[in-house]
């Protein structure tokens, strides 16, 4: 909410006197770019915004002509703007891509059902085929049901793990070559900070990569890697693009998510020095992992075949806990198949003791 108000104020603030756009020097400046503090007219802002994303795509060789690309579409500002901009750039620069919208229905009443309506409108507006996969169909659980069982603490762990695998499964159903997401520069800077705070060396080494998962089922790309969140908010405010963005709709189950604290810290840094976001990303890119550091080896889950560094992937561990009424066995970085077997034994002992107390 505060972010959208700040971005709107930046976009609609009237420059002093008749200051001209610093890019074209002809039209009146209408906004100040949060990323550079340049005073620009609306037309130049749209052009620079789109060109920077185009350069990111071209310089990093994100796509090849003829590829099928799934856009992770949540109905929020990032994915909605990404779907529009990529469809425009695909047409304008002749990328030769077949684009699809891919959404995940987590089963969160009053949140995801509303945002999926936005995605369905985007399907019509942009003429892009839409595929929706749901937690209920894939896992037999909705997030509403999971939260009832586990409460509001650690529920984001379940959602994050399930969503990642759900996107891969949906992408496989669409038979796409790559999956792109709306992760922006702010998101990546937050992830760098979180991985440092957690001491997660493995994720720190790859979180700033613009393309990940090339050794997995479907590579993922982030065309918004260098795009500021505030500029994504500003982009549709005055353009010809008529969007009904879910700007103020936040997940009802994530007010206490750990990432939120990192996000507030990043926003404080940005207010003092906008360049700080890109500098944090650059720092993450320049991290070097010692050759003597033991990294987890990627394999495949023995149960579902999904990529995993353990015998069972995290999703299967979490599901096993849910289905056995022991949801917390999947919480924690070291929890795995050994812990499941241990918890099974404990559960049997407790059940046995319970029966003994009822034996008159």
Order of alpha helices (4+ residues) and beta strands (2+ residues): alpha-beta-beta-alpha-beta-alpha-beta-alpha-beta-alpha-alpha-alpha-beta-alpha-alpha-beta-beta-alpha-alpha-alpha-beta-beta-alpha-alpha
